[in-house]
Structures are given as structure tokens and as C-alpha cells.
Amino acid sequence: MARKYLSRLGAVLIAFFLLSSCAKTGTGQFSLPDSAPLKAGDSVESTAQAGLLGETDRLRLSGSGSGLQIEDKLTQASWHTTLDEATLSQQKLNKLWKTTAESMINISYSKTAQSVQITDTNPAMEAEIECYRLKNGIKFYYDFTEVKIKLSLELYIEDNQLVARIPASEIEEYGTAVLMSVELMQFMGAAANDEKGYYLYPDGSGAIFEFSKLDDKKLSTRQYTWPVYGDEKDYLSQNDFQLSDDGKFFLPVFGVKKGENGFVAVITQGAEDANINLYTSAMAVQLNRICAEFTFRRTYDTKISTMENGEKTDTEFTRIDNQLLAYDREVRYLFLEGEGNYSDMANACREYFLEQGILSENLKENSEMPLGIDFFIGTQKESLIPEFVLMSSFDACQQMLSEMNQKGMSYVQTTLEGWNQGGYGAYPTQSGINGKAGGKSGLKKLSRYLEENNGELFLNANYLDVSKDGKGYSAKKDLVRGQAQTVIENTDGTRYLFTPAVVLERMKKTVKKLDFSIAGLSFEGFGSTLYADYFSSNRILRQHTAGVWAQMLSDTKQQFGSAGVYGGNLFLLAQAGRLYDIPSEDSGFSIADESVPFYQMVVHGSLFYSAEPINLLHDKEQQILKMLEYGYIPYYKLTWENSNLLKETKYNTLFTSCYADYKDEIAANYQRFQDKIGDCYTAAMIRHEQVAEDVYRVAYDNGVSLLFNYRSEPVTVGDASVPALDCIRIQGGENA
Amino acid sequence: MKIWKKLFAVILFCMLLLAQLPVSAATDYLTDGSRRIPISRTYVYDKTYAVMGNAGFLNDPQDIYIDEQDRIYIADTGNNRIIILDKNGKLVRAIEPQEGSAYQLSEPGGVTTDKEGNLYVGDTGNKRILQLTSDGTLIQEYGTPDSNVLDANFVFTPRRVAVTDTGYLYTIKDKSLMKIDEKNQFKGYVGATKLAFSFEAMLIRIFASKQQKEALLTQEPPPYLSFALAKDGMLYATTTDTSSGQIMKFDMTGTNMFPSGFYGEYSRDDEGNQTAPYFADITADTNSIVTAIDQRTGKLYQYDKSGNLLCVFGNGIGNKDGQFSVPTAIDIDSAGNIYVLDSQLGVVIVYRPTAFIKSIHEAIAVYGAGKYEESEKRFREVLDIDANYEMAYEGLGRIQVKNEEYQEAMASYRLANDKDGYSTAFEKYRHQLFREYFFVVLLCCAVFAVALIYTYKGLKLATGKILYIYQKNQAGKNKFFYFLPLGLTVLFDPVETVYLVKRDRARKNWISVAAIFLLIALTRIATVCLTHYPLSTTELQNTNLFLECAVILVPLLTWAIAQYAVTAIFNGEAKFGEILTLCSLSMVPYILLSVPLALLSNILGTGEAGLYQAMTCIMWFWIIVLLLRCLKNSNDYTFGKMLFVTLITICTVVLIWLIIILLLAFGGQFIDFIRDVINELGYALKRGG
């Protein structure tokens, strides 16, 4: 138990660190010379000229006050990289905050690498800044002489986007102080509470914080720091089938809608070590702000033991990682057309991702709607004499599938869980095929059946989890370690994680045995869990881990044709064909006013995705309606046996799954999905909006548009009447 | 070393049996104190009321009350006012008397209404209860009630208040509920804690002087935390009294009608201390389904009127949607939504029931009304949503017993994990079988009796033969299992057996000992597997082979070691080899009898548990007698000395265990320490380099 409290202490320390570092060092003012455009490479100061820095057909970048101004010629919107002068004069800021508001970057640092001293509230500290002209932009060299840290920031227009870059090669720590993080343009998009608009942050499906509603909230915290792709882990969740309890931040994206305009910022380099920070207006600065922050070093907790009178006492220390995360960081600001609302943000992101190959339109060829079916094969039951609980044999799966085929559901995306030796939850996952369920021949037969009947077979694969009692791993070499060189585990010390190299190796071993046709492996944890391994002999950064996951996905895709991912982290989307566990709401931070299907709008048309199986929903009518609204595929998790057999196993959350109970319901729901949105799965979801309380409108780029009514009575919108708890197609005709 | 560690872990596990169990925040569950069973979602977070319209925020609110029209009344204690919202959360009125008006409010800690819609406010700071019209006009003031029973120093500090349809007012006074009539006359205490010393209290009440009565009153049983006149017209109250039950339900005479027992769960506070639940408030719906909130964990516990746990829900303590900081009061509206008032956050958090819990409530209501056929359907509906929901199986089981479907009922009760229910169904089923096959049963009994007699005779005969062979030294061929046949003779002639073991001590026949130990372990496992479900004390899912074998073998081994050590000091003659041999031989009754007993248990229910236990006791008594006789005869002790040595041996066994535990604890720490030092060194070197 002690461990738990130590880690709690750690959390307090980190909170303290965050609080104390909230006032980051201002970088001081610089003034741009005001004269004619410059040539690339010229020093701005030396030429003593300014004004226009860059211009494209749509954007115009120029110096203004303490920062830069970006004008969007299409929408007439203009944005400032720092607080513009008009707002600055309205706000009564003290010197520290004024410095912060006038600077484009805020750094946080520690005075020495040995001990954590991230107290840097010296408002007088200013940086020496040199500015140079770039093509369509400007480059700043910052020299924080007091702490002896140098870094540079490039700002330029490219492809009608504003690009902000911090090149790693130019970060220099020439004193004892070490760089912790750099926050970029905190005040770009800052807005007061009385302004119209909102911020979008990528929690779960996407969440919105409206400025005007802030005063109606009681917040226990006024600032949020959300690590992209989840935080670095120092312990694992106690829940055996869940890697972490944090919210899910799948996309390194945030959006600002202010008045009638908006932009969306995408962290295009260094997202693995970045946070999205949101500050609500408070006493010091009465402006809401959202921005990206790059982590260059993390702190971690370690303990030192002393032995006194035969009793060991541990003292906890916070330390700083001794290596700088030295790689380039980049944020791109995409300026929105239209009203700048979250649909526009999603459209801009999707287009950019498609352009860059981060998303691929691989669904375009296949126009059919899939039925997602998971079969739970079985799991081990702990008892006096441990036994395997077989829930569905491979033959039973085939029988269920053939019944579904007979009812006209042909394209079934089948996923098997627990098909390995030992069944589901026997970690580390064994490479053999479960003999009790039918063995290799049984699985082969099932795969052949699916191949012949237009189905797809995905095999659930968890290569991350290690259970203490599991076999076939080296506790010394294979497990992920934190910066303190201790193995990352849960509070009981019974769960660990494999280091990425081992994950890769184990997948290869499994794949060797799969010499028959399947659609692909479905990787558990890949899309929601990212971690570094600090074990000194094979140190791996989060960025590298992301690379390994992506590589594994692409290998699988190459060999089998597709790959599935649980969760939806951005760096996997190009290779994935199917996503699982995509949340249909945000994780419930009290700042959120509304959940929106931002994530869904970005990926719809490129990928099939599912959330909770329909048989496990607690409010079926409403939740199925939401699945239709958010463009999910119809999805069930089934077993041949009654699920009460699982009651005494560890996997006792599959409350109801017996196929016999669901045969008819599946057919009915399949038909409903087919009728409503069957022809939309390959289309992009281009608009989502609330038209009245509990009534939403969704539009696809194939011309289909639908109205969803969550009320318990019918509602009329325009000339369309929507029945209670139902949806209708208002454009695009009936789906034949 | 590994074995010891595991054993140590077992001991630790036993000590921490009530430790907090892990379940992620988003899962609802059932619990019996030692394990948690996740269930389908029962209540989900719906919305939060933070701003009370034009009235702004709440400040340290202490009470929430919802009337029959679903209007919401909040005692906004810190702002000295009462907030009234309509059922959609829109502000109806803030009763906020300004200076100069007919009355003032000072830290009102409670609010309720009567059937006419008049408000009763516990005006705590002003030490009175106010009766107001719904628009805030003063009707009547209830100051310190008139009574000659109340002490002169009596301080009236009403917080939460309740008013019955008959016009009586109730409020909490420490450890009891105070009843006041409409003329502000004190009408006595209701539900004054009936603790274990109630007999004494009764005597004092009959014979004591007024002073002594007061002394009784000042004895401090746990005070009431909260109470409520619930939608079913009953008074509910919560205390911290974990021995007689923290939830009480009073009829108008003050009798507690709620089953006594422990409610809620133990949790751990920040320092890691185990803390009992603290039910800050309680409410009940019209069907007497009770919901109480544990302020420490932010979890809500719902019980039916028999005190069965229906669900544990709520997102707990935290700062996300639906999470609490200091949940203080709860109430329920007519649609079954549960409103939680958080005094620290100053918000009302609303939870909405899911289809799942609604069907559970319906099933209970229908069953309570005696419509069994319909309730069977309802219980099946519940199981369609969650096949793990034990109470539904229990309900099914009861209906099946009523329908005389005993075998189905047994299966249902098995899934409900209800041993008593299972046993009831089993006994009925047995009775049915017995009537049907009366003569077959009789015949079986007769055959069994005869078989028993012949087995006994046969064994005795065999004993004689074996003893003869050994006495003549003709058993030399049986090299490996030399001592094994003596397992039989020890039953009938321990003295001679001891003599033979002593005589042949030079043989050092370890294989026999090992074989007997193996048999003991196998017997143990067979017993655990074969014992009839309602009589078994071992939960199969909580155990494993190693643990079950260790439970029986380790004490035996320790006994043998301790005995060797002690007899070596007290002029004993036995060597370790023969002590171990004799100890293992003494366990033969266990090997011979456990399995038949376990088999026999399969025709017994919990009603006959006493019989089964008595037979088990006899077996163990036999084993102990054998152990002691072996001790006595192998060392040539007198009876008195044997008793003395036995006592010392028991002390030694305890000592051995203490030392082992200490060593493990210390050794573990020491190893940890060395490891940490090495880590530190590595770190320092890396830094330096």
C-alpha cells in the first residue's frame, strides 16, 4: 500500500511543480522595425526595416506590436501571435504577466539538472532576441542570458498555413540550467468571457469549452494540461483489462473559434512529447487561452533509502531527466473557411491529414457497410484446479456467422478475442492457437469460411501486457522501466509492460504461425497507450515507440491486408483499417460544455470504427441513436455460451453476450444501420450541428443528411418530422 | 525461500482481507466485503446544477429536499437562504429575508415541506425551526420545545427536519430523533439508540433517579449522521455504528425495521488507515428502495427493504463530471433520479437510472406484491441485461422453489452464490427423492451399514496380520514403503506401532513419509472438491493447489520440528526420523475419513451442518489423540510429562512462526535497501560520468 501513497505524494509534487511553473518566464519584448519587406537571411535589426514578412494568395504575415499578425484575406480574419495592443491596454496586467502576454514563447527551466528548482518568476529576466528574415517568415534567436539557454523559433507561411518551428539543433544549454518545456504562443486566440466562440480540445470524441459559459461553472481547477496520446506512465491501472485510467487524447490538435472565424492547430512534429494547455480567465489575466507546450525534459520521482534501527525509510525525490528530448518541434495553424466551427475544424484537419498521407482513403473501394462482430473465445478461470472457460469454439463461431449470412448480413468484420493458448487475459500472450477452441485447423477452417463468404477475420492481439505469473519473459530485460530504472507496474506489482522491441519480436513469432488468410491482427493498446522505456541499455523515446507501433501495423497490413487498432492515436491511422474503442463522448473534465464528434468527423470515410458493443449498452435506444449519429458501425460482442460462465473469471464484465439471445436483434439493428447510413461509410462527415435542444443534424459529402431526435416525443424541424428517439434522412433520399 | 514468501503472502493476505479492492471508477458493482462483482451500469451521470438562475452560486449548502411535484429545495447554508428550483432546475424563488423583514435566517441546515406545500426550515443558527409558506411568509416559529423532561441546559440546534402528514416535526438531537408536535411540545425521542446495553438502560429507566437517567443520556452512543422522512412515509436514519447497522428505518413507534448488519464498505483514507463508511445522507423511494451516500468515497449504496445490496454506483471523489468533493445530502425525485448535494463544490449533481436498475426495481416491486409469475419474467429481463446479477438468480430461485422446480432452483441459487437458499431447495429436492425412492434409500442404508461393519472387520484382521509380519521381521522385502503398512496398524494398536517404528528407526524410510504426505495433500484437494456446496467453507475461485496443500501440511511439519526440538531437551528418546514418521502416521484417519465424509456431505444441507461438523471434529480428535500417544510412547513419557511437553511444543510452534515472519519482514526490507543503494550508486555514477 505504501507505494500508492508515495505515488500520491509524487502527484502532489508534480502538481506543485505545475503550479509553480505556471508563471513561465516571459521572453521580453522585441520591436519589429517598420519598413519595407526584407530579403531572406537578412537580419531584421541590421536592416531596421519591417512591415510585411510574408504573403501568399490567402495569408499575410506582418509585424505588429510585440508580435506578428496573420491576416486571412479570404475571411478577413486577423490573428495575433501575442496579445494585441488593444486588448493589452484593456487588461490590467502586472509586469510579469505583461511580459508573458507580449512574448511568443514561454520557457520553463530548472536552475540545475540535479535538483528540481523550477521557480522562475523573475519578471525582469529578458531574452536577447535577434531576428532574421526567412522566406515568407521570420526567425527569432532567443538567448536567455540569465539562465544561459539559447533556442530559436521560426515562423513562416507555407501552403497557406502558419508554421511555428523549434529546431532542436539550435537549442543550447551553456550554463547549469536545463530546459524543461517551451510553450508556444499562449495568447494566440485568447478570448474574454463575453466573446462569442469556443475552444475545441481533443478529449475522447472531442470537447468544447464555450467562453460565455465559464461564469456558469464551478471549477475546481482553472487550468488544464493534457498530454497528447496520454501521459507518461509511472504506474499501471489495477483493472486487468485497461492499461490506464486517463482520458484519451488521440489527436494532437486544438481549435479556436472566436467570433465568426477560427483556426485549428495541429502539432505536426513532436506531438509525442507535447501537451495541450488550456487556461481559463482568472484574476491575473481575464482571458481564456489554449496553446501547445513542448516537453523537452520530464521530471520523475525516485526514492532514497536509509536504514535506521533496522527500519528502512524511504525519502522521495523529484528528479529531472538528464537527456534533452532533442528533436524538432512544429505546429501548423490552419485557418478555417466558413464560420470556423468544429465541423470546419474537422474538415480542415481531415483534408490536411489526407494530403499528408496521415490518413488514407482506403475505404473508397469498398462501399459495403460491415457488421462488426467480436467473438469471445474463452479465458482462464482461477480455481483450485485452474480451468479454461470455453465460451465459443471456432466451429461455434462459424455456425453463428453462417446464420448471420443467411439473414443477409454478408460483410462481417469478425474479431476473435482469446484465440490464443490460455485464452483472453493470459499475459504475456502466447503465440500458439487455443487447442480447446479448435486449434489451428479449426481457426483455418473459420478463416476459409470467412474468406469464401465475403467476411473478414481479425485476431485480437495484446503484446503489451505482462502478468507476473505469465511465462516466457525475462523480468530483467523485457520490461519497461521508468526514469528511476524501476519496472513500471501496478500497485500490487502484478502487471508490467513489454518494451517495444520485445513487442515486435513477439508479434513476429505469432505471425509465423498464421500461415493462412486473415484480414489482420487487431492490436490492443496501440491506439491508446504510448510509453517510453528508460532502461539504460535500450532507452526508447515515446517517438520511437510510436514508430514501432506504426511499423508493426504496416507489416501486418502488408502481410494480411489490413490491421485493427484499439484506440485511435493519430500516428497509426494511415496503416489501420479498423478502429475499436473510439469513445462517443469526452472524458468529463468540468470545463467541457459539450461533447462533439470531432474525432469521428476527421476519420469517417477513411476507417471503420466501433465503440462499446450494442449488447453491453445501458440505454440502448439513445446509445444506438448516438452510434448512428456518430457514424459507428453496428457492433456486437458475442459468445456461444451464456455469459454467466464468466462470472468467476477475471473477465467478468461481459454481462450479456449469448448469441441465442441476440440473433433477431442483430438482424434488426443491422437493417436499421443499413437503412439510415449504410451508404455513408465511405463518405466524409462534413457537418454536425445542433439544430434544437436534443436535435442534431449530420451531413455527409455524398449528399446525404440526417436529423437525429433524442427527445421522447416527435419533433418537427423545417418541414421534416422526426419520430421520438429516431433519425430520418432529409437529403440524399432513401438508402435502397 | 519462495515457499516461505508465499506463505508470508498468505498471512498478509488474511490480514488485509478487508483492504480496498480495485475497481475502476466507471464500473458499478456489488460487493460482499471481500470481493467486488462488476454489474451493468445502474445510474449514470446526468447533469449538474451549479448556477441557481439569478440567485447565483450556492455557498456551503447542507440539505436538499425534493417534494412530490419534484420541486427542489436547497438549504443554502452559507448564504443564509433557501433556494427553490422547479423540476427542470429553473429557479422558482430564493427565500432570502433581508434585514428588517419579519424573520432572518441564520445558517439554515435543513429544509422540508409538508403536504400543503409549506416549508419547514431548520434555522440552525437561530436555534429554531421555521414554518413558512411556499413564498417565504412566516407562519410559525418553533423555538426550544416546551417540556419538563428536557434539561435546562438543553440547546436546540435543529439542522435537518422532517414533518409527517400528521403534523409532527422531527429533528436530530445527537443520538436520537426528537419529536415535536405542532404546538411546539416535546413529544419524546424516537429511535433512541438501542445498543448492546439496552437491558441495563431498561433497568435504569425503571429504577433510577432522574440524575441517573441523565447520566444515561450523556453516555455517548454514536450520533445520527442524517435522517430523512422518505417517499415511502418512513423515517430513515444513518449512524456510524457498524456493529448494529448504520442504516435504520423507524416506524412511528420508533422501532427499527431495517435488518441490522454492516452496510457499505471499508475504505482507506489518505494515511492508509481503514475507515468505516460515513453515510452522510439517506433517501428512499416509494417502494422503500434505500440509497445512502458514503461521504468518504463518494459512492452510493442502494439496498432493498430487506437490506440486500442492489448496486454501488457513482463516479466517486474527483473533479470530473459526476464526481464529488464533499457529498452532503441526497434525495430522489418521482422519476427515480438521484440528486446529490455537494457542500464543498456547492452544486447539485444528478444521476439518472438506467433501464437495468429500473427493471431490477420493477422485479422487486412485482415480487413484493406477490405476482410471482410476472416477477419471474422481470428477473429474467434483468438477467438478459446482466447475466451476473446475483439477486435476480436469488429471486428466480425463490420462485422456482415455490413452483417445486427444485433442481432449477438449486442451479439458480448456485449462480446467486446463496448457500442457504441452495440448501433449502436441496432439502426439498432430497425430501422429494426420498419419498419417491423410499425403499431404495432404505436398502442403500442397509447395504452401507453392512459394508461398514465388514470393512471394519477386514481392516482389523489386516492389522493383526501386518503386526505379526512386522513383529517377526518378515517385511524386509517391502523396502521402499516399509512404514506405509503401519498406517493401518496405528489406528488399532498405536502402542505396538510406535514400538515397531522405534525398533526399525535405522531404516530411515523417508519414502513412506513422503508417500503419506502426498496422500494427505491429495485427500485435502479431494475433500475441497467433493464437499457439498452449502457446507463448504472454501471458495474455489479464491484458492489454489499450493495454498490448500500448505494449509494442512505446514502445521504438521512445524509440529514435527517443534516436537523434535522440545523432546531433545526433555529427555526424549525419539529421533527426528521417527517423529516425522509417527506424525505422518497419525494423520491416517484424515486420509481414510475425509473423503467419505465429504461424499456424505452431499446428502446434507445447511440444516445438518452440525452433524457434519461433529463428524469432522471426531476425526480430528482421533488424530490429536494419536499424535499425543505417539509423543508419549515414543519418548516413554508419563501422562503428565506428555501434557507438559505438548504445551511447550505448541509454544514452540508459535515461536517458530513469529521468527519466520520477523525474518521475512526484516530480510525483505534489507534486500530492498541493498537494491536501492545499488540503484543510487548507479545513478550517481551516471550523473558523474
Interface residues (C-beta under 8 A of the other chain):
Chain A: M1 A2 K4 Y5 R8 Q114 D215 D216 K217 K218 S220 T221 S237 Q238 N239 Q242 D245 T302 K303 I304 S305 M307 G310 E311 K312 D314 N322 K381 E382 S383 L384 I385 P386 A484 Q485 T486 T491 S536 S587 G588 F589 S590 A592 L616 H618 D619 K620 N642 S643 N644 L646 K647 E648 N652 T653 F655 T656 C658 D661
Chain B: A19 P22 V23 S24 A25 T27 I37 P38 I39 S40 R41 V44 Y45 A50 V51 F57 R268 D270 E271 G272 N319 K320 D321 G322 S325 L345 G346 V347 T354 A355 F356 L383 D384 I385 D386 A387 N388 Y389 L415 I525 V528 C529 T538 L540 Q541 T543 N544 L545 E548 F666 Q669 F670 D672 F673 D676 V677 N679 E680 G682 Y683 K686 R687
